[in-house]
Amino acid sequence: MYLDIKNRFFIIGGAGSGFGRAVAIALANEGAKILAVSRTEEKLLELKNQFPNHVEPMVGDLGNETLLKKIAYTASNKRLSGVFVNAGGPPAGTFEEITMKQWDEAYEKIVRWKILLTKLLLPQLKEQHYGRLLYLESVSIKQPVENLILSNSMRSAMAGFVKTLSQEIAQYGITANILAPGFHATAAIERLIIKKREQTGLDENEIRKQFTKDAPVGTMGDPSDLATLAVWLLSPHSRFVTGQTITHDGGLTKGLFG
């Protein structure tokens, strides 16, 4: 399929590893131009070396307001086609283990910076009368994940935000959607495996097998699998899809609307 994204400009959060890196690579392979944002300079330089004519690296923490303003300023000098709003998740833990400080930090890490970045970029997208906002959250929006009370709670807030936002900006040719991954081979699953090992004493390989078994397809996802869907949602072809939380979980979610 011709995706019509060659030479279009995108912002990719968390581009140093995991889903962000996979989406950046998929876009670059289609000829897109990318502002790749990550805290890890070494990983960004690897990406830049792989796609020297397509990747512009920007090092920093997306939770930093100065960095978000720098991103918005950089985008203002280009025609921005889409944004993959993505960064790391909160620590694993049960309700009784999580402190109030961690609750506050989870709001900053999962919700606040995404709202601020959206606020900074939206005027440009409205003026262009075009844009694709794609937020990377978690299957925990639709089905709570054990030991992830922070994610289960805060990512649901993002679902409410994105759904409401999508209704307000659709008239400007801007879509807003969520991708909600289940268990994939990323750093996030390693945090869950370590937490489960602490609770049960089971071997990590055995725990990994349990996570794999939970998905009817019988395997964990690969970030590149999700990237294929993300690239389509970031393309002009997705103009009639907005306000959706789309799970990418190998059948993990048991609900009818999973």
C-alpha positions in Angstrom: 0.0 0.0 0.0 1.2 3.5 -0.8 1.1 5.4 2.5 1.8 8.8 1.2 4.2 9.7 4.0 7.5 10.2 2.0 9.2 13.4 3.1 6.4 14.2 5.6 7.6 15.3 9.0 6.8 13.4 12.3 7.7 13.7 15.9 8.5 10.4 17.6 8.8 10.2 21.4 10.9 7.5 23.1 12.7 6.9 19.8 15.7 5.4 21.5 14.2 2.0 22.2 11.1 -0.2 22.2 7.9 1.0 20.4 9.3 4.5 19.7 12.4 3.2 17.9 10.3 0.6 15.9 7.9 3.4 14.8 10.8 5.7 13.9 12.4 2.9 11.8 9.2 2.1 10.1 8.5 5.7 9.2 12.1 6.2 7.9 11.8 3.1 5.8 8.9 4.8 4.1 10.9 7.9 3.4 9.5 10.1 6.2 11.4 12.8 8.0 11.6 12.3 11.8 12.4 14.4 14.9 13.5 11.5 17.1 13.3 12.3 20.8 14.9 10.2 23.6 17.0 10.6 26.8 19.6 8.2 25.3 21.9 10.1 23.0 23.8 7.0 21.9 20.6 5.3 20.7 19.6 8.4 18.8 23.0 8.6 17.1 22.6 5.0 16.0 19.3 5.8 14.5 20.8 8.9 12.8 23.6 6.9 11.3 21.1 4.3 10.0 18.9 7.0 8.4 21.2 10.0 8.0 18.8 11.9 5.6 15.6 11.1 7.6 16.4 11.4 11.3 17.0 14.6 13.4 17.9 13.6 16.9 16.9 15.6 20.0 18.1 14.4 23.4 16.1 15.1 26.5 13.4 14.0 29.0 9.9 14.5 27.7 8.8 15.3 31.2 10.9 18.5 30.9 8.8 21.5 29.9 11.8 23.3 28.3 12.3 20.3 26.0 8.6 20.2 25.0 8.8 23.9 24.0 12.0 23.1 22.0 10.1 20.3 20.2 7.2 22.7 19.4 9.6 25.4 18.1 11.4 22.9 15.9 8.1 21.7 14.5 6.9 25.3 13.9 9.5 25.6 11.1 8.1 22.6 9.2 4.8 21.2 8.2 4.0 18.7 10.9 2.2 15.6 9.8 1.9 13.6 13.0 3.2 12.9 16.5 3.8 9.5 18.2 3.3 10.5 21.8 5.3 7.9 23.7 7.6 7.6 26.7 8.4 5.1 29.5 5.8 3.9 32.0 5.5 4.0 35.8 7.0 1.5 38.2 5.2 -1.8 38.9 3.5 -2.2 42.3 0.3 -3.0 44.2 -1.9 -0.3 45.8 -0.4 -0.8 49.3 3.1 -0.6 47.9 2.7 2.6 46.0 3.3 5.9 47.8 1.5 9.2 47.3 4.7 10.6 45.9 4.7 7.8 43.3 1.0 8.7 42.5 2.1 12.3 41.9 5.0 11.2 39.8 2.8 8.9 37.7 0.5 11.8 36.8 3.6 13.8 35.6 5.0 10.8 33.7 1.9 9.4 32.1 -0.5 12.4 31.7 0.7 15.9 32.2 3.5 16.1 29.7 1.3 14.6 27.0 -1.3 17.2 27.6 1.2 20.0 27.5 2.9 18.8 24.3 -0.6 18.5 22.7 -1.4 22.1 23.8 1.9 23.4 22.3 1.5 21.6 18.9 -2.3 21.9 18.4 -2.3 25.6 17.1 0.0 24.6 14.3 -2.0 21.5 13.4 -5.3 23.6 13.4 -3.7 26.2 11.2 -2.6 23.5 8.7 -6.0 21.9 8.9 -4.3 18.5 9.2 -2.6 16.3 11.7 -2.3 12.9 13.3 -2.0 12.5 17.1 -1.2 9.0 18.2 -0.7 8.2 21.9 1.0 5.0 23.0 -0.7 3.8 26.2 -1.4 0.2 27.4 -3.9 -2.6 27.3 -4.5 -1.7 30.9 -7.0 0.9 29.7 -9.4 -1.9 28.7 -8.2 -4.7 31.1 -6.3 -4.0 34.3 -2.9 -5.6 34.5 -1.7 -7.2 37.7 0.8 -5.1 39.7 0.3 -2.1 37.5 -2.1 0.0 39.5 -0.5 3.3 38.4 -0.7 2.4 34.8 -4.2 1.0 35.1 -5.4 4.3 36.7 -3.5 7.0 34.8 -3.8 5.5 31.3 -7.6 5.4 31.7 -7.4 9.2 32.3 -5.5 9.5 28.9 -8.4 7.5 27.2 -10.8 10.1 28.5 -8.6 13.0 27.4 -8.0 11.6 23.9 -11.6 10.7 23.3 -12.8 14.2 24.3 -10.0 15.9 22.3 -10.8 14.0 19.2 -14.4 15.4 19.2 -13.1 18.9 19.6 -10.5 18.9 16.8 -12.1 16.6 14.1 -13.4 19.6 12.2 -9.8 20.7 11.6 -8.8 17.5 9.9 -6.9 16.3 12.9 -7.3 12.8 14.3 -6.4 11.6 17.8 -6.1 7.9 18.7 -4.5 5.6 21.2 -2.6 2.4 20.6 -2.9 0.1 23.6 -0.3 -2.7 23.5 -0.4 -5.9 25.5 2.7 -8.0 26.3 5.5 -7.2 23.9 9.3 -7.8 24.1 10.2 -4.4 25.6 11.6 -3.1 28.8 8.1 -2.7 30.2 7.5 -6.4 30.3 10.9 -6.9 32.0 9.7 -4.7 34.9 6.6 -6.9 35.3 8.7 -10.1 35.2 11.0 -8.8 37.9 8.0 -7.8 40.1 6.4 -11.2 39.6 9.6 -12.9 40.5 9.9 -10.9 43.7 6.3 -11.9 44.7 6.4 -15.6 43.7 10.0 -16.7 43.7 9.5 -18.3 40.3 12.2 -18.4 37.6 12.1 -15.5 35.1 11.8 -17.9 32.2 8.8 -19.6 33.8 7.2 -16.2 34.4 7.9 -15.2 30.8 6.2 -18.4 29.6 3.1 -17.4 31.7 2.9 -14.0 30.0 3.2 -15.6 26.6 0.5 -18.2 27.5 -2.0 -15.4 28.5 -2.2 -14.3 24.8 -4.2 -16.7 22.7 -1.7 -16.3 19.8 0.8 -18.0 22.0 3.6 -15.5 21.8 4.6 -12.0 22.9 4.4 -9.2 20.4 7.3 -7.6 18.7 7.5 -3.7 18.6 7.8 -3.9 14.8 4.3 -5.5 14.7 2.8 -2.5 16.4 4.9 -0.1 14.3 3.2 -1.3 11.1 -0.2 -0.3 12.5 1.1 2.9 14.0 2.5 4.1 10.6 -0.9 3.6 9.0 -2.6 5.5 11.8 -0.1 8.3 11.3 -0.7 8.4 7.5 -3.3 10.3 5.5 -5.2 7.0 5.0 -6.5 7.0 8.6 -8.6 10.2 8.2 -11.8 8.4 9.2 -10.4 6.8 12.3 -10.4 9.0 15.4 -11.2 8.9 19.1 -10.3 5.2 19.2 -8.3 3.1 21.7 -7.0 0.2 19.6 -5.5 -2.7 21.5 -2.6 -4.6 20.0 -2.4 -7.6 22.3 -2.5 -11.0 20.5 -6.1 -11.5 21.9 -5.1 -10.8 25.5 -8.1 -8.6 26.2 -11.2 -10.7 26.9 -13.9 -8.0 26.6 -16.1 -7.7 23.6 -14.8 -4.3 22.8 -11.1 -5.2 23.3 
